[in-house]
Amino acid sequence: MDSVIFSTSIALDLEKVLASISFSKLFVLTDQNTQKHCLPKLQSILPSGTTYFTVAAGEKNKNLSTCAEIWSAMTAASLDRKALFINIGGGVIGDMGGFCASIYKRGIRFINIPTTLLSQVDASVGGKLGVDFEGLKNHLGTFNEPEAVMISTEFLETLPHEELRSGYAEIIKHGLIRDKAYFENLKIEGWEKQSWIKLIQHSVGIKKQVVLADPKEAGLRKILNFGHTVGHAFESHFLDGPHHLLHGEAIAIGMICEAYLSQRKLNLNQAELDRINKTFLSIYGRFSFSDSDLDPIIDLCLQDKKNEGAVLMFSLLEKIGDCTYNIPVSRNEIKEAIHYYKNLELS
């Protein structure tokens, strides 16, 4: 957990990290976007003989078929158990690359270099690795900590507006579940113009604190999933369609729905619910969908990893800055929450 490095010169700092680690061979994983925009910042300091492998970008490619391609490339490169694997990319690359490294020959060491705001504030901490399976997000996976996580805001300059906005949803979530003052100081108007390094460091600190208290998600760590039961269901349902949602866009929907459930189940006060709605609707707008999408979305909620048997378990807010977990919610209550979101008026 102390392996997170906040870098002001990513190439120089990676060179120092590599000099401190003994490894037989180096394998670098990128997607099509990070190969073009991020790898050039680092390639000059990577040793000759490094194997590079690039996969198609996007959540829809985070599956076992892509893993098989990666494992084949690792095998063709004759990587042994002392090899080192570097992931350069967003959450998809970090999740999938770390998973592949952890499975190959029962596990080789890996370094994550998250290149999106989302992956820097969320996937960079906690050792969760995995891939999607049969339309279910992160259905297959494991826990394994990287040798190092190297965070640099240099990469944020390469991001489209939508990707930056997607990551901001997780920053907002950290305030909602653990730090009211942090949430209240986050910008709505002009949210793009902030000190990203300060926000990233604060969010990583919040997540570290939670993960250290509960590494394997037996209890407290479940609060990090606020907004994710409904949000992941939206993300998965629209993944292959024309109205694809980025992770943060889907989680923003989920947080409004689950804030409504927080009011219904835990008496979250109306003023705080209104503040949450205003924050997300102002930044993300309201996503349009039809009533025919409701049942498939709710069916996906039934596959959430927090559920216990047939009981749907949610992490919900008692108040802004205070989240609790293992709150049972019925199918009808989820439907009611989604209807609530669908009918909110944009101010």
HELIX and SHEET records of a PDB file:
HELIX    1   1 ILE A   10  ALA A   19  1                                  10    
HELIX    2   2 GLN A   32  HIS A   37  1                                   6    
HELIX    3   3 LEU A   39  LYS A   41  5                                   3    
HELIX    4   4 GLN A   43  ILE A   45  5                                   3    
HELIX    5   5 GLU A   59  ASN A   61  5                                   3    
HELIX    6   6 LEU A   64  ALA A   76  1                                  13    
HELIX    7   7 GLY A   91  ILE A  103  1                                  13    
HELIX    8   8 TYR A  104  ARG A  106  5                                   3    
HELIX    9   9 LEU A  117  LEU A  118  1                                   2    
HELIX   10  10 SER A  119  ALA A  123  3                                   5    
HELIX   11  11 THR A  153  THR A  158  5                                   6    
HELIX   12  12 HIS A  161  ARG A  178  1                                  18    
HELIX   13  13 LYS A  180  ASN A  185  1                                   6    
HELIX   14  14 TRP A  196  ALA A  213  1                                  18    
HELIX   15  15 LEU A  220  ASN A  225  5                                   6    
HELIX   16  16 HIS A  228  HIS A  237  1                                  10    
HELIX   17  17 HIS A  247  LEU A  266  1                                  20    
HELIX   18  18 GLN A  270  TYR A  284  1                                  15    
HELIX   19  19 ASP A  291  ASP A  293  5                                   3    
HELIX   20  20 LEU A  294  CYS A  301  1                                   8    
HELIX   21  21 ARG A  331  LYS A  342  1                                  12    
SHEET    1   A 6 VAL A   4  PHE A   6  0                                        
SHEET    2   A 6 ALA A 148  ILE A 151  1                                        
SHEET    3   A 6 ARG A 109  PRO A 114  1                                        
SHEET    4   A 6 LEU A  84  GLY A  89  1                                        
SHEET    5   A 6 LEU A  26  ASP A  31  1                                        
SHEET    6   A 6 THR A  51  VAL A  55  1                                        
SHEET    1   B 2 LYS A 128  PHE A 133  0                                        
SHEET    2   B 2 LEU A 136  PHE A 143 -1                                        
SHEET    1   C 2 LEU A 312  LYS A 319  0                                        
SHEET    2   C 2 ASP A 322  VAL A 329 -1                                        
END                                                                             
